[in-house]
Amino acid sequence: MSYRVTFVCTGNICRSPMAEHILRRHVEDEGLDVEVDSSGTGGWHVGDPADHRTVATLRRYGYTSAHAAQQFQALWFDRYDLIIALDRGHYRDLRGMAPDGEAREKVRLLREFDPDADADDLDVPDPYYGGKTDFEEVRDLIEAAVPGLLAEIRKNLAAPGTS
């Protein structure tokens, strides 16, 4: 059984699908048995593709971009090994949804994995109302967290009793 990671933002059309596609390529490049997807805390965009600016940013850097938005469901906590929130609001929402302490411990903030991130500012800003540079900033923040996230995944894959 694969190790499963999901990214969660608000509507699942900007930040979380970008993180999904970036991490997916990195785990594929390393040959890790990891499934990666994403969802949103809200259902406004369920079934929609990623925002065209997310798609453009991903393609500019050679990433895939096929996506259909979905809303995170509380019953999914058993499905994932690691649930990555893109900002503190998502983090609070997800931990509040968790059925127990074990599920709450699966929820982490993406920027926790960036050793250069300011501990007082771990949010990945929502680029939805911004422009190209805002989407580029989101990509930069995601890429900065990927090495630490990969290290966490490798550690968890090596742990006894892990997927």
FENVEN-V961990 format. One record per pair of residues at least 4 apart in sequence whose C-alpha atoms are under 8 Angstrom apart, sorted by the first residue. I is the first residue (numbers start at 1). J is the second residue. D is the distance in Angstrom with one decimal. If there is no record, write none. Layout:
BEGIN
I/J/D ; I/J/D
END
This chain:
BEGIN
1/163/5.3 ; 2/33/5.3 ; 2/34/5.3 ; 2/35/6.2 ; 2/163/5.7 ; 3/33/6.4 ; 3/34/4.7 ; 3/35/6.2 ; 3/80/7.6 ; 3/81/6.3 ; 3/157/7.1 ; 3/162/7.8 ; 3/163/5.4 ; 4/34/5.7 ; 4/35/4.8 ; 4/36/6.1 ; 4/79/7.3 ; 4/80/4.9 ; 4/81/5.3 ; 4/82/6.6 ; 5/34/7.3 ; 5/35/6.2 ; 5/36/4.9 ; 5/37/6.6 ; 5/80/5.9 ; 5/81/6.1 ; 5/82/4.9 ; 5/83/5.9 ; 5/84/7.4 ; 6/20/7.3 ; 6/36/5.7 ; 6/37/4.8 ; 6/38/4.8 ; 6/39/7.3 ; 6/80/7.0 ; 6/82/6.6 ; 6/83/5.1 ; 6/84/6.1 ; 7/16/5.1 ; 7/17/7.5 ; 7/19/6.8 ; 7/20/6.4 ; 7/37/6.5 ; 7/38/4.5 ; 7/39/6.4 ; 7/83/6.0 ; 7/84/4.6 ; 7/85/6.0 ; 7/86/7.1 ; 8/12/6.9 ; 8/16/5.4 ; 8/38/5.7 ; 8/39/5.0 ; 8/40/5.1 ; 8/41/6.8 ; 8/72/7.5 ; 8/83/7.3 ; 8/84/6.0 ; 8/85/5.0 ; 8/86/6.2 ; 8/90/7.0 ; 9/14/8.0 ; 9/15/6.3 ; 9/16/5.4 ; 9/39/6.7 ; 9/40/4.9 ; 9/41/6.3 ; 9/85/6.3 ; 9/86/5.5 ; 9/87/7.3 ; 9/90/6.2 ; 10/40/4.7 ; 10/41/5.0 ; 10/42/5.8 ; 10/90/7.1 ; 11/39/7.4 ; 11/40/4.6 ; 11/41/6.5 ; 11/42/5.5 ; 11/43/6.5 ; 11/44/6.3 ; 11/45/5.8 ; 11/46/7.8 ; 11/69/7.3 ; 11/71/7.6 ; 12/16/5.7 ; 12/17/6.3 ; 12/38/6.8 ; 12/39/5.0 ; 12/40/4.4 ; 12/41/7.9 ; 12/45/7.1 ; 12/46/8.0 ; 12/50/7.3 ; 12/69/5.2 ; 12/70/6.6 ; 12/71/7.5 ; 13/17/6.1 ; 13/45/7.3 ; 13/48/7.5 ; 13/49/6.7 ; 13/50/4.2 ; 13/51/5.2 ; 13/54/7.6 ; 13/69/6.2 ; 14/18/6.3 ; 14/50/6.2 ; 14/51/5.7 ; 14/53/7.9 ; 14/54/5.6 ; 14/126/7.6 ; 14/127/7.2 ; 14/128/6.8 ; 15/19/6.2 ; 15/54/7.7 ; 15/86/7.2 ; 15/124/7.8 ; 15/126/6.9 ; 15/127/7.7 ; 15/138/6.9 ; 16/20/6.0 ; 16/38/5.6 ; 16/39/6.8 ; 16/40/7.6 ; 16/86/7.1 ; 17/21/6.2 ; 17/37/7.5 ; 17/38/5.9 ; 17/39/7.7 ; 17/50/6.7 ; 17/54/7.9 ; 17/65/7.9 ; 17/67/7.1 ; 18/22/6.2 ; 18/54/6.4 ; 18/55/8.0 ; 18/58/6.8 ; 18/65/7.8 ; 18/139/7.2 ; 19/23/6.0 ; 19/139/7.7 ; 19/142/6.1 ; 20/24/5.9 ; 20/36/6.0 ; 20/37/5.5 ; 20/38/6.0 ; 21/25/6.3 ; 21/36/8.0 ; 21/58/7.7 ; 21/63/6.5 ; 21/64/6.2 ; 21/65/6.6 ; 22/26/6.6 ; 22/58/7.9 ; 22/63/6.6 ; 22/142/7.8 ; 22/143/7.5 ; 23/27/6.2 ; 23/36/7.3 ; 23/146/6.8 ; 24/28/6.1 ; 24/35/7.5 ; 24/36/5.8 ; 25/29/6.0 ; 25/63/7.2 ; 26/30/6.3 ; 27/31/6.0 ; 27/32/5.2 ; 27/33/7.6 ; 27/34/6.6 ; 27/150/7.6 ; 28/32/6.2 ; 38/69/7.8 ; 38/70/7.6 ; 39/69/6.3 ; 39/70/5.0 ; 39/71/5.1 ; 39/72/5.3 ; 40/69/7.4 ; 40/70/6.2 ; 40/71/4.7 ; 40/72/5.6 ; 41/71/5.8 ; 41/72/5.7 ; 41/90/6.9 ; 41/93/7.5 ; 41/94/7.9 ; 42/71/5.8 ; 42/72/7.7 ; 43/70/6.9 ; 43/71/5.2 ; 45/69/6.0 ; 45/70/7.4 ; 46/68/7.1 ; 46/69/4.7 ; 46/70/4.7 ; 46/71/6.5 ; 47/68/4.9 ; 47/69/4.9 ; 47/70/6.3 ; 48/67/7.7 ; 48/68/5.2 ; 48/69/5.3 ; 49/66/7.3 ; 49/67/5.2 ; 49/68/4.7 ; 49/69/6.2 ; 50/54/6.3 ; 50/55/6.4 ; 50/65/7.5 ; 50/66/7.7 ; 50/67/5.8 ; 50/68/6.8 ; 50/69/7.1 ; 51/55/6.4 ; 52/56/6.1 ; 53/57/6.1 ; 53/131/7.9 ; 53/132/6.9 ; 53/135/6.9 ; 54/58/6.1 ; 54/135/6.6 ; 55/59/6.1 ; 55/65/5.6 ; 56/60/6.0 ; 57/61/6.7 ; 57/132/8.0 ; 57/135/6.8 ; 57/136/6.8 ; 57/139/7.7 ; 58/62/6.4 ; 58/63/5.0 ; 58/64/6.6 ; 58/65/6.4 ; 59/63/5.2 ; 59/64/6.5 ; 59/65/7.1 ; 72/76/7.2 ; 73/77/8.0 ; 74/97/5.8 ; 74/98/6.4 ; 74/99/7.5 ; 75/79/8.0 ; 76/80/6.9 ; 77/98/7.0 ; 77/103/6.0 ; 78/103/7.6 ; 80/106/7.9 ; 81/106/6.4 ; 82/106/5.0 ; 82/107/6.4 ; 82/108/7.5 ; 83/106/5.6 ; 83/107/4.7 ; 83/108/6.3 ; 84/107/5.8 ; 84/108/5.0 ; 84/109/5.5 ; 84/110/5.6 ; 85/90/5.5 ; 85/91/5.2 ; 85/94/7.8 ; 85/107/6.9 ; 85/108/6.0 ; 85/109/4.8 ; 85/110/6.1 ; 86/90/6.6 ; 86/91/7.5 ; 86/109/6.0 ; 86/110/5.7 ; 86/111/7.8 ; 86/123/6.2 ; 86/124/5.5 ; 87/91/6.2 ; 87/109/6.5 ; 87/110/7.8 ; 87/122/6.8 ; 87/123/4.2 ; 87/124/5.7 ; 87/125/7.4 ; 88/92/6.1 ; 88/109/7.2 ; 88/122/7.5 ; 88/123/6.2 ; 89/93/6.2 ; 90/94/6.0 ; 91/95/6.1 ; 91/107/6.8 ; 91/108/7.0 ; 91/109/6.7 ; 92/96/6.0 ; 93/97/6.3 ; 94/98/6.3 ; 94/104/7.7 ; 94/107/7.0 ; 95/103/7.8 ; 95/104/5.0 ; 95/107/6.7 ; 96/104/8.0 ; 98/103/5.5 ; 98/104/5.4 ; 99/103/6.4 ; 99/104/7.7 ; 100/104/6.4 ; 101/105/6.2 ; 102/106/6.9 ; 103/107/7.3 ; 108/112/7.3 ; 109/113/7.8 ; 109/122/7.1 ; 109/123/7.8 ; 110/114/7.8 ; 110/122/7.6 ; 110/124/8.0 ; 110/142/7.5 ; 110/145/6.6 ; 110/149/7.9 ; 111/117/6.4 ; 111/122/5.2 ; 111/123/6.9 ; 111/124/7.4 ; 111/141/7.5 ; 111/142/7.7 ; 111/145/5.8 ; 112/117/7.3 ; 112/119/7.7 ; 112/122/6.8 ; 112/145/7.6 ; 113/145/5.0 ; 113/146/7.2 ; 113/147/7.6 ; 113/148/4.6 ; 113/149/5.4 ; 114/144/5.8 ; 114/145/4.2 ; 114/146/7.6 ; 114/147/7.8 ; 114/148/6.1 ; 115/145/7.8 ; 115/148/7.5 ; 117/121/7.3 ; 117/122/6.6 ; 118/122/6.5 ; 124/138/6.4 ; 124/141/6.9 ; 125/138/7.0 ; 126/138/8.0 ; 127/131/7.1 ; 127/134/5.1 ; 127/135/5.7 ; 127/138/7.3 ; 130/134/5.7 ; 130/135/7.7 ; 131/135/6.7 ; 132/136/6.2 ; 133/137/6.1 ; 134/138/6.4 ; 135/139/6.3 ; 136/140/6.2 ; 137/141/6.2 ; 138/142/6.2 ; 139/143/6.1 ; 140/144/6.1 ; 141/145/6.5 ; 142/146/6.4 ; 143/147/7.8 ; 145/149/6.1 ; 146/150/5.9 ; 147/151/6.2 ; 148/152/6.3 ; 149/153/6.2 ; 150/154/6.1 ; 151/155/6.1 ; 152/156/6.2 ; 153/157/6.0 ; 154/158/6.2 ; 155/159/6.4 ; 156/162/6.6 ; 157/162/5.8 ; 157/163/6.7 ; 158/162/7.2
END
